């Protein structure tokens, strides 16, 4: 998948006329709003995590990413798949932050995004947050599965 990334520096962002919206408490919230799509600060760091494993009756953490302290960022993409199409009938994926499922991503059955065509997620991640994809098979198994997380982060 090809993505266009426009790199900007804080000086490039004209925030002088920007008014904080409800829920925004500081400049980092404003910067996040501006950068949550395909914009990245010049000093940002991309992350990409991909893992494979076997889903069976015991839930496992298939892939995870821990946001470094002193950073904030965005989880931009989520992808998952299985070696056989039949696995999608029995495997459940959960996208989790600090033990709590993301809204709309807590009980995924079927494919919602692949590695080559991941699902846009666009969720803010704060320093110290742990993002995980957990999998479990309701019946049978083990099923060979894989998942990925992608995004970027920057110093605050």
N, C-alpha and C positions, 0 to 999 in steps of 0.2 A: 504494500500500500504506500503510495507516495503522498507525502504531506509537505505543504509549503510552510516553512517556519520563517517568520519575520523577526529578526533580532532587533531589540530596542534597548536603549539604556534609560535609566531613570530620567536623564535630562531630556530625552526624546518625548517623554510623557508630559503633556501640558495639563497639569492638575489644578492650575490656578482658578479655573472657573468651575471645577467639579465640586458639587455639594454632596456631603455624605448622605446616603440613603438610609432608610430604616434598617437597622441590623448592622450597619457598618459603624465600627467604633474607632477605627484608626486608619492611617494611610495604607497599611498593609491590606486592609479590606478593599480599598479602592483599587490598589494595584492588582489584587487578585481578580476583581471584576474585569479589569481591562485585559488581563493576560490569560483568562480561563479558556479562551478559544485557541487559535493557532499563533498567538504571540508569545515570545519568550524574551526574558531579559538577557542581555549579552552575557551576564555572569551566571546564568542558570545552568543546572546540571540535569541531563536526561537520565531516566532510569527505565530499565526494561527487565522484567523477570519472567522467565519461562521455565516450567517444570512439568515432568511427567510422573505418573504414579498409578497405583492400582486402587480403584474404588471398590469397597466391599461394605459389609454391614457396619464396620467401625468407621466413624467420620475421621478424616485426616485433613491436615492443613497441607494442601498441595503446593501452594506458592505463597510467599509473603514478602512484604517490603516494609521496613521501618524508616519513617522520616527522621533524618538526623535532627538533633536538638539545634535550635537556632535557625532553622530553615522553615519555609512553608512552600507549598506547591500544589500541584493539581494532578489527580489521577485522571488521565485523559481517555484511556482505552482499556477494555477488558475483552479477552478472547478465551474460548474454550473449545474442546473437541474430544473425540474418542476414536479409538482405533476402528471400532465397528459402529455402524449406525444403530444397531440394536441396543447399545449402551444407553442411548438417549431415552429409551423407554424406562430405565431403571435408576439412573444416576441423577442425583440432585446436587447442584452447585450453589454455594452461598458466598457472596462477596461481603466481607466483614471488615468493620473498622473497630479496633479495640474491643472485640468480642460482641459487637452489636451489628446486625446486618444492615447494609445500606437499604434505604427505601427502594422497593421494586427489584431488589437483587438478593433477597433473603431465601428464596425457595425456587430456584430456576431449574426447570426440567426442559429438555430440548435445547437445541443450539440457538443462542442469541447473538453470538459473535465468534468468528473464527480467528485463527492466528493471522491469516492473510487478509481478512476483512473484519477487524475487531469492532466491537460495539462501542460507540462513543459514550463515555460515562460523565466526564467533567465534574468531578467532586474535589472540593478543597481538602487538603491534607495539612495538618499542623505538625510542628516539631514533636517528636515522640509518638505520633500515631503509628499503629501497626495495622497494615492492610493485609488481609489474607483472603485466599480463595480456599474454601473447604468443600470437600466432596464426600458423598456417602451413597451407597447403593441400597435401594429398598429390597431388591430381590436378586439372588444369585451373586455373581461376581467371582473372582475379581474382574473388573473391566479396566482396560488400559485407557487412561484419560490424560489430558494435558490442559494447561491453562496459562494465560499470560496477563501481566499487568504492565502498563506503560504510562509514563507521564514525565513531568519535570519538576524541579524545585529550585529555590533561590534563597540567598541569605536575607534575613529580615533585620 
